[in-house]
Amino acid sequence: MRDYVLRRLLLVPLTFVGITFVAFCFTRFVPGGPIEQALAERQQADRKRTSAARPSGPASPEELDNLRRRYGFDRSLVEAYAIWLGVMPGPADWTTVRLDKDGKAEAEVSDDLNPGQSLKLVVVQNKQALGLTTVDGKSRAGWLAKAAPLPDDAEKAPRILVYRQAYAGLLQSQLGDSTTSDKPVWDEIKSRLPISAWFGGWSLLLAYAVSIPLGVAKALKRDGWFDRGSSQVLFVLYSIPGFILAVAMLQFLCFQLGWFPTKGFDWAHLSWAGRFHHTIVPLACEMIGAFTALTLFTRNGLLDNLAADYVRTAKAKGLSHGRIVFVHALRNSLIPLAATFGGNLGFFLTGSFLIEVTFNIPGLGLLGYDSLVHRDFPVFLGLLTLSSLAMLIGNIVSDLCVAAVDPRIRFDKSA
């Protein structure tokens, strides 16, 4: 078991790189990114301006070049992905300046040695080389300067890029900045993760805590009134999409009866009673599909095992009915549930965006929905990173759960 887990863990980085690289490629080729949005803003400003108004919007050649550098569009696909992953240094801080007629310029940047303070650097052009020093003529390690010409540049003065490189990617726990809010992506995710974990944890706990006993009761009372009646209710609930049920419950229980809040979930300012009050309706809508499926899996699996030969052998040996059901048959019938536990773990923790959008719950699902609508690719990649890791670790957890439920399963080389 130890060797199997180690082998699976060694495959996680390779699989993760494959998933994120494909998604990173999509963000490069899908239209509607920050460059296209800047052009659209400029076009809208041009349509609305009057003869006396001055056009606004980040669409000048220099501003577009700054956007490309900020989001890595000035790099090749492989280089940009390596910078995002954190295995290649990227521009941690940079600015552009114009040389005067004497070939000099001053650049004000943030001081990497004294956080919160600014640093003035002097750029001097000597023949074809660029020199970079502080104001008092001392050299400053880590800072570089290079020419950064623009196509069809209206200004004649040479444009110089002053920059400092550093590793600032996923491996350094940095996912870039959101194109919508300009906040660090990791801060956006951390602020919403407790809410998604709250709903996901309760969904996972209640789904298994209710479905397994209900499935066992249905199997033991097969074809009885309880089994038939509950099956009809489960089939009806399973056929109703969660977001349709959310709209119906929102209209009836929240708006008409006023029993529950209509929207929102302010985690920081709610008491524990208030959190549960806001949780009941969205939680019911989120777990209804998984709850019905797990109940039917438990029922059908237990019925199949009760009809197996080893159960008849156990009865012939004189074992009690309770021991046969709860020690032998139930344990084997839980194997399909254990195999899907890891996948459900990742699904519940990353949130249900339809439910969160319907109830305006600021979780990871709503954040992912907003990132897709506004083409906020850094946030989208950050959420994909979290969900991919949850899925990969969840698959390993599923295998461990299967081995715990069924001792006959061993993950060795001969198996």
Secondary structure, DSSP 8 states (H G I E B T S, - for coil): -HHHHHHHHHHHHHHHHHHHHHHHHHHHHSS-SHHHHHHHHHHHHHHH--SSS---SS-SHHHHHHHHHHTTTTS-HHHHHHHHHTSS-EEEEEEEEE--TTSEEEEEEE-SSSTT-EEEEEEEEETTEEEEEETTS-B-TTEEEEE---TT-S--S-EEEEEEEE--SGGGT---B-TTT-SBHHHHHHHHHHHHHHHHHHHHHHHHHHHHHHHHHHHHTTTSHHHHHHHHHHHHHHHS-HHHHHHHHIIIIIIIS--S-SS---TTT--HHHHHHHHHHHHHHHHHHHHHHHHHHHHHHHHHHHTSHHHHHHHHTT--HHHIIIIIIHHHHTHHHHHHHHHHHHHHHH--HHHHHHHT--SHHHHHHHHHHTT-HHHHHHHHHHHHHHHHHHHHHHHHHHHHH-TT---STT-
